[in-house]
Amino acid sequence: MSDTTETGPMLAADGTPLKVSLNRALRRQKLRALALIAPLLLFVLITFVVPIGSMLFRSVENEIVRDTLPKTVAALKNWDPSLHELPGEPVYAALAADLKVAVEEKTHTKLGSRLNYENPGMSSLFRQIGRSVKKWDLATDAPFKEKFIEANKGWGDFSTWRTLKTYSPAYTNGYFLNAIDFEKGPDGIRQREGNQKIYVTLFIRTLWMALVIMGSCLLLGYPVAWLLANLPNKTANLLMILVLLPFWTSLLVRTSAWKVLLQQQGVINDVLIWLGFISDENRLVMINNQFGTIVAMTHILLPFMILPLYSVMKTIPPSYVRAAKSLGATDWTAFWRVYFPQSIPGIGAGAILVFILSIGFYITPELVGGTQGVFISNRIAYHISSSLNWGLAAALGTILLAAVMLLYWAYDKIVGIDNVKLG
Amino acid sequence: MTNATHSGDAAFVEFEHVQKSYDGETLVVKDLNLAIGKGEFLTMLGPSGSGKTTCLMMLAGFETATNGDIRLGGRPINNIPPHKRGIGMVFQNYALFPHMTIAENLSFPLEVRKMGKNDRETKVKRALGMVEMEAFGGRRPAQLSGGQQQRVALARALVFEPELVLMDEPLGALDKQLREKMQFEIKHIADNLGITVVYVTHDQTEALTMSDRVAVFDDGRIQQLAPPDKLYEEPENSFVAQFIGENNTLMGTVDSINNNIAVVRLDGGELIDCKPVNVSKPGQRTRVSIRPERVEFNKSRIQAGAHTLKAEVLEFIYMGDIFRTRLRVAGNDDFIVKTRNAPDQKRLNPGQQLEIGWLPNDCRALDA
């Protein structure tokens, strides 16, 4: 102590300050550790962070209008859509000039399909005008306003221009509004009509069904995990194989098996009819609805509930329950007051796992969900692969991600993430 | 009191022809008969796998007897579930509920008995006071040391005032000093409350210091049931002699038995007088047992009538309060003599030849 007060900072034997010396000594270790995790870090960066980042970006990105029609966007700046008048000749001329370039580069159809998401009909409008513009001569064919309207009267439609104006900025909240069933109307943002509201319903349904699946996994998994943890090793191992067996079977095979079991001409209905519980005309509808999705997904996700529960229960010594009983507690009290509280970390872990997995589930609802049992992820997949509206898909995905993070945060506040034990 | 059950008092706890098998092939407990008097402190002592813990678990109700009757206060309890037996129990690892505070742990048995809040608080306080843990009511078990957890476990087993308390190696996890301290504390608390205690341990010192009677278990049977002094000084068979305390053994054959004196010819050829315990006829193989502290080599102290044998010193070990000397006697290289570290005590040197002696009464001819 007295050394430092007299001579300033502590020095190493060679005279360098001790802190510098220590850092130098540890640098090699740190570098080596970094080198060891570098492959994984790069892998995660390339396959996880970058795609998610680009997906999040896509949900607001809207540069296609500005890039394809730069002159038109500039000309539209001075046009006020609230006057409900068509733009003037300069705008049409600018559009003709832009389209001339775009047609040569074949980008006008892309823009058409992008704008078609917002205003159906735009796609064909652009494809058609592309063919006309090819024949026009920019220098001699003015004025273009009449030519455009002549080619397709859609160009004389006020809403076409309003859409172009609304989506001319480089960034838009349009996808997000779309994802929560809102749209940009002539008088600002408004909710969609009743029959067009699909996404909020889907989000709520997804969360609700994930909760139901989580609950049924817990109900079914808890006793199994208890058995696994308390049976003699030999029997427990056999049971464990039965629990793990689904893990080793393809997801598709398992889902198809449920199709065989649940369909109206399927095994369960046939058995019930054979037993006389239901008549042939009243076969139960158990598939292509929410029931089918819940049953199949509960089965598929069950191991994710059982395994964390098991690993926690395995660490609860049987003497606790015995102690409770010796103190006068009935079987139920001993379970509820002593065993159950100690299994909560396992419940927490299993519940989070199952809930988060099921919220993003795709294949099973697609196969057995029908129209009533599909999840938001099925809609996202549709926009990614069929409608090619990636912006909307990205917005939906972002909302889903935010919802999961919000729930996770709430869970941490209520249960405490420290109380979760995965193994 | 130790003879409560011999003198005809009604036994409080009774095992009658109790057998236990887990697999239907071997018996873990073979024909157990045991009567425990009210207020008695009985210890079940034995090596692991001797069946003592199984007996305790059958009494607590966590294992069912395969055959035979267990009675508590004259009432058969074979079909009464554990929570209705009203037996307090202290577990090996304490089994304090980790998610409850100490006070909640103690309050638990009172809550399940639907006791009012005020009564509960009074009783919890009193029980914590009994083990000097009043200040710890708000803590969790993990925040206590092993010894403190042990005290709480004891208080929890006593707080609902059971007449019978079972303890399954309760001091096994404590260090030596704390263990000795707790032995006396448990004993005093049990005496003060007048409760009946059945205590299971594999530590013979613990058994000797605490118990009114000790049941020595081996191979699923009670080998001897006796008060500690009798157990130590008059072991009835060679297992008990070996298991309780240190013991010198010499192998030999019975030469003759007369007037309660057995003459044994040791394998080295020497003839010695012994007390016949479980030998009955000449020609029988026997294991002669002598306690190390009953052997004397100081000529002036060897009493009249003592039996003497030649010996050679092999090793001298200084242990502080005692000296431990290893001798070769009648061909046995492991013959131990213990002497107190008194001012006039001689220290022996290896290689020294001398004569040792003991009273024939201290020399017991047991089964081979």
Interface residues (C-beta under 8 A of the other chain):
Chain A: P317 S319 Y320 R322 A323 A324 K325 S326 L327 G328 A329 T330 D331 T333 A334 R337 V338 P341 Q342
Chain B: A60 G61 F62 P81 P82 H83 K84 R85 G86 I87 G88 M89 F91 Q92 N93 A95 L96 F97 P98 H99 F108 P109 V112 R113 R156 A157 F160 L166
